[in-house]
Amino acid sequence: MDWPVREGVFELGDLALHRGGTLPGARIAWKAHGALSPARDNLVLYPTSYGAQHPDLEWLIGPQGVLDPTRWCVVIPNMFAGGLSSSPSNTPSWPRLVTAWDNVGAQRRLLAEVFDVTRVHAVYGWSMGAQQAYHWAAAFPDAVSCIVVNCGSARTAVHNRVFLKGMMAVLEAAPEYDGTALFSAQPAAALRAFGRLYAGWALSQDFYRAGLHLSALKAPDLDTFLRTDWEERFARRAAADLLAQMRSWEAGDIADDPRYGGDLARALAAIEARVLLMPSATDLYFRVADNEAELPHLRHGTLTPIPSIWGHRAGNPVANPEDAAFLRHHVRAFLEG
């Protein structure tokens, strides 16, 4: 790499949680690409997404990528319950709910105490990372200049919650589940069902109709695709981590704070940052309509849908050059705006 890279683990101590309870011995595993400017005004925070760890997201960092580490200092904090930061798989006493509010509060401490940065240039996120970007702007209106909400929303929609509740029920029905948060062993059968169900939501009907799982993703047949791209993908993660992150996803709501009293319009109006909303035209989780409803309440909002049939994965187009080029063009222009 032709840019500086460093990584570490930030110890937070016992962390009081937004919805009550405590996360004991909380810690954030992080990695940074690029150097801070003398004015310390070029930091871009890049939170992780559902089931992802920082190596899964680094593909878009590079001089010709979406995030240029020769221009920005890109810091990736691994989300709680992702397996690297504090997670059910590495923390014996796991609370039932850790929220996006808890993640962004911990991330702000990370930036202040490790990087000596109290105001970030941008928060860029896809999916649950986009939820965190939105929470950053609502939680710390004077601490972020702009956010990129890539396939995300300010509040998890009811239809999205229906999907999440169904997926959580699959894991909670496993005989290995302890009834609260953990599993006595990996629930192999439940994870197989979990992966196959997920495949029907993460990619659009049009994607499958066009046969892109065979042509673009090189699977020889549908069953192989479901096994290699979905069953094996989720089998790499602890079931307890997947369940905990889904609970956080379902609870996503930037208005869930005494300042806003559950009033989403009020929370959106309080955001001072410039906001780039980039939903996928065919996303089944975070619909264009969700962002269209948010846009009128934002002071400085821009809506730029990704014209793609790749569903939710249009926002993480590691195997999709056309959508990657679209993302690169619009995000780069916005960050420099």
C-alpha positions in Angstrom: 0.0 0.0 0.0 1.2 3.5 -0.8 -0.4 5.1 2.2 0.0 4.7 6.0 -2.1 2.0 7.8 -2.5 1.4 11.5 -4.9 -0.6 13.7 -5.6 -1.2 17.3 -8.1 -1.9 20.0 -9.6 0.9 22.1 -10.6 0.0 25.6 -13.8 1.8 26.8 -14.2 0.2 30.2 -17.8 -0.6 31.4 -20.1 1.1 29.0 -23.6 2.3 30.1 -26.0 1.5 27.3 -28.6 3.7 25.7 -31.6 1.4 26.5 -30.3 0.5 29.9 -27.8 -2.0 31.3 -24.0 -2.1 30.9 -21.6 -3.6 28.4 -18.7 -4.8 30.6 -15.2 -4.2 29.4 -16.3 -2.7 26.1 -13.7 -2.4 23.4 -13.6 -1.3 19.7 -11.2 -2.9 17.2 -10.3 -0.4 14.5 -8.2 0.1 11.5 -7.2 3.4 9.8 -6.0 4.1 6.2 -4.3 7.3 5.4 -2.9 10.2 7.5 -4.5 13.0 9.3 -3.9 16.4 7.9 -2.1 19.0 10.0 -5.5 20.6 10.8 -6.9 17.2 11.6 -9.9 18.0 9.4 -9.8 15.1 6.9 -11.1 12.2 8.9 -13.7 10.0 7.3 -15.4 7.5 9.6 -16.4 4.3 7.9 -18.5 2.1 10.3 -19.0 -1.6 9.5 -22.2 -3.2 8.3 -24.2 -6.3 9.2 -22.0 -9.4 9.6 -19.0 -7.5 8.3 -15.6 -6.9 9.7 -13.1 -4.3 8.5 -11.3 -6.6 6.0 -14.6 -7.1 4.2 -15.0 -3.4 3.6 -11.5 -2.3 2.6 -12.0 -3.1 -1.1 -13.4 0.4 -1.8 -10.4 2.2 -0.1 -7.7 3.3 -2.5 -6.5 6.2 -4.7 -8.9 5.1 -7.4 -11.5 3.8 -5.1 -14.6 5.3 -3.5 -12.6 6.5 -0.5 -9.1 7.9 -1.3 -6.7 7.3 1.6 -4.2 9.8 0.0 -6.8 12.5 0.5 -8.7 11.2 3.6 -7.8 9.5 6.8 -10.4 6.7 6.7 -11.1 5.1 10.1 -13.0 1.8 10.3 -14.5 1.1 13.7 -15.8 -2.5 13.9 -19.4 -2.4 15.1 -20.3 -4.1 18.4 -21.4 -7.7 18.0 -19.4 -8.0 14.7 -16.9 -10.5 16.3 -13.9 -8.2 16.6 -15.1 -5.4 18.9 -17.1 -6.4 22.0 -19.5 -9.2 20.9 -21.5 -12.0 22.4 -18.8 -14.4 21.0 -16.1 -12.8 23.1 -18.0 -11.2 26.0 -19.4 -13.6 28.6 -22.2 -11.4 29.9 -24.0 -9.9 26.9 -26.9 -7.5 27.3 -30.0 -8.1 25.3 -29.7 -4.9 23.2 -26.8 -2.8 22.1 -27.9 0.0 19.8 -26.5 2.3 17.1 -26.5 5.0 19.8 -24.1 2.9 21.8 -21.9 2.4 18.8 -21.6 6.0 17.8 -21.1 7.2 21.4 -18.2 4.8 21.7 -16.8 5.8 18.3 -16.8 9.4 19.3 -14.6 8.5 22.3 -12.3 6.5 20.0 -11.8 9.5 17.7 -11.2 12.0 20.5 -8.9 9.8 22.6 -6.9 8.0 20.0 -7.0 10.4 17.0 -7.5 13.7 18.9 -10.3 14.5 16.5 -13.6 16.0 17.8 -15.1 17.0 14.5 -15.1 14.6 11.5 -15.3 15.6 7.9 -17.7 12.7 7.0 -19.3 9.5 8.1 -19.7 7.1 5.2 -21.7 3.9 5.7 -23.6 1.2 3.9 -26.6 -0.7 5.4 -26.1 -0.8 9.2 -23.1 1.5 8.6 -25.5 3.9 7.0 -27.7 3.7 10.1 -24.7 4.7 12.2 -23.9 7.6 9.9 -27.4 8.9 10.4 -27.1 8.4 14.2 -23.8 10.3 14.2 -25.5 13.3 12.5 -28.4 13.3 14.9 -26.4 12.6 18.1 -23.6 15.1 17.4 -25.0 17.8 15.1 -22.0 20.0 15.5 -19.3 17.3 15.2 -19.8 16.1 11.6 -19.7 18.0 8.3 -21.4 15.5 6.1 -22.7 12.0 5.9 -23.2 9.4 3.2 -26.2 7.2 3.8 -25.7 4.4 1.4 -28.7 2.0 1.5 -29.9 3.0 4.9 -32.5 5.0 6.7 -33.0 7.2 9.8 -35.5 4.7 11.3 -35.9 1.0 10.5 -39.1 0.7 8.5 -41.9 -1.6 9.6 -41.5 -3.8 6.6 -37.8 -4.1 7.3 -38.6 -5.0 10.9 -40.9 -7.8 9.6 -38.0 -9.3 7.7 -35.7 -8.9 10.8 -38.2 -10.5 13.2 -38.6 -13.4 10.9 -34.8 -13.9 10.6 -34.3 -13.6 14.3 -37.1 -16.1 14.9 -35.1 -18.6 12.8 -32.1 -18.3 15.1 -34.2 -18.2 18.3 -36.0 -21.4 17.3 -32.7 -23.3 17.3 -32.4 -25.9 20.2 -29.0 -24.4 21.0 -30.4 -21.0 21.8 -30.4 -20.1 25.5 -33.5 -17.9 25.4 -31.7 -14.6 26.0 -28.7 -13.9 23.8 -26.3 -16.8 23.5 -26.1 -20.3 22.0 -24.6 -23.5 23.5 -23.1 -24.3 20.1 -23.3 -23.1 16.6 -26.9 -23.9 15.3 -25.8 -25.3 12.0 -29.3 -26.1 10.7 -30.7 -22.7 11.7 -27.8 -20.9 10.1 -28.3 -22.8 6.9 -32.0 -21.7 6.8 -30.9 -18.2 7.8 -28.5 -17.9 4.9 -31.0 -19.2 2.4 -33.8 -16.8 3.5 -31.4 -13.9 3.5 -30.5 -14.6 -0.1 -34.1 -13.8 -1.2 -34.0 -10.4 0.4 -30.5 -9.0 -0.2 -30.8 -9.2 -4.0 -33.8 -8.2 -6.0 -36.2 -10.2 -8.1 -34.8 -8.5 -11.2 -31.3 -9.7 -10.2 -32.4 -13.3 -10.2 -34.5 -12.9 -13.3 -31.5 -11.7 -15.2 -29.5 -14.7 -13.9 -26.8 -12.5 -12.4 -26.1 -15.0 -9.7 -24.9 -17.3 -12.5 -23.3 -14.8 -14.9 -21.9 -12.0 -12.7 -21.2 -14.1 -9.5 -20.1 -17.2 -11.4 -22.2 -19.8 -9.6 -22.8 -23.0 -11.6 -26.3 -23.3 -10.3 -28.8 -21.9 -7.8 -28.1 -24.4 -5.0 -24.3 -23.8 -5.2 -24.9 -20.1 -5.1 -27.1 -20.4 -2.0 -24.5 -22.6 -0.3 -21.3 -20.7 -1.2 -22.6 -17.1 -1.1 -25.0 -17.3 1.8 -24.8 -20.5 3.9 -21.0 -20.5 4.1 -20.9 -16.7 4.5 -23.0 -16.7 7.7 -21.4 -19.9 9.0 -18.2 -17.9 9.5 -19.9 -15.8 12.1 -21.1 -16.7 15.6 -24.9 -17.1 15.6 -25.1 -15.0 18.8 -23.3 -12.1 17.1 -25.7 -12.3 14.1 -28.6 -12.2 16.4 -27.3 -9.3 18.5 -26.6 -7.2 15.4 -30.1 -7.9 14.1 -31.6 -6.6 17.3 -29.5 -3.5 16.9 -30.6 -3.1 13.3 -34.3 -3.5 14.2 -33.9 -0.8 17.0 -32.4 1.7 14.6 -34.1 5.1 15.2 -32.3 8.5 15.3 -35.4 9.9 17.1 -35.0 7.5 20.0 -33.4 10.2 22.3 -34.9 12.6 24.9 -33.9 15.5 22.7 -36.3 14.3 20.0 -38.9 12.3 22.0 -39.5 9.9 19.1 -40.3 12.7 16.7 -38.5 11.6 13.5 -39.1 14.9 11.6 -37.7 16.8 14.6 -34.6 14.6 14.7 -34.0 15.0 10.9 -34.5 18.8 11.1 -31.8 19.0 13.8 -29.1 17.5 11.5 -26.7 20.2 10.5 -24.5 18.1 8.3 -24.8 17.8 4.5 -26.5 14.5 3.8 -26.2 12.3 0.7 -28.9 9.7 0.5 -28.0 6.9 -1.8 -30.6 4.1 -1.8 -30.6 1.3 -4.3 -33.6 1.5 -6.7 -34.4 -2.2 -5.9 -33.4 -2.5 -2.2 -35.9 -4.5 -0.3 -34.7 -3.3 3.2 -34.1 0.4 2.9 -36.5 1.6 0.2 -36.1 4.8 -1.9 -39.4 5.8 -0.5 -37.9 5.8 3.0 -35.3 8.3 2.0 -37.9 10.3 -0.1 -39.9 10.7 3.1 -36.9 11.9 5.1 -35.5 14.3 2.5 -38.0 17.2 3.1 -37.0 17.4 6.8 -33.3 17.7 6.1 -31.6 21.1 6.0 -29.0 20.0 3.4 -30.1 16.8 1.9 -29.5 15.3 -1.6 -31.2 12.1 -2.9 -29.3 10.1 -5.5 -30.7 6.6 -6.0 -28.4 3.9 -7.4 -30.0 2.8 -10.7 -29.4 -0.9 -10.1 -31.1 -4.3 -10.1 -28.6 -5.6 -7.5 -31.0 -4.8 -4.6 -29.3 -4.0 -1.3 -25.9 -5.2 -2.6 -25.8 -2.3 -5.1 -24.5 -0.3 -2.2 -21.6 -2.7 -1.6 -20.7 -3.5 -5.2 -17.5 -5.4 -4.8 -18.4 -7.7 -7.8 -20.3 -5.1 -9.7 -18.1 -2.6 -11.6 -21.0 -0.5 -13.0 -22.5 0.3 -9.5 -19.0 0.8 -8.1 -18.3 3.4 -10.7 -21.6 5.2 -9.9 -20.8 5.1 -6.2 -17.2 6.4 -6.7 -18.3 9.3 -8.9 -21.1 10.6 -6.6 -19.4 10.0 -3.2 -16.1 11.6 -4.3 -17.9 14.7 -5.6 -19.9 14.9 -2.4 -17.0 14.6 0.0 -15.2 17.4 -1.8 -18.3 19.5 -2.1 
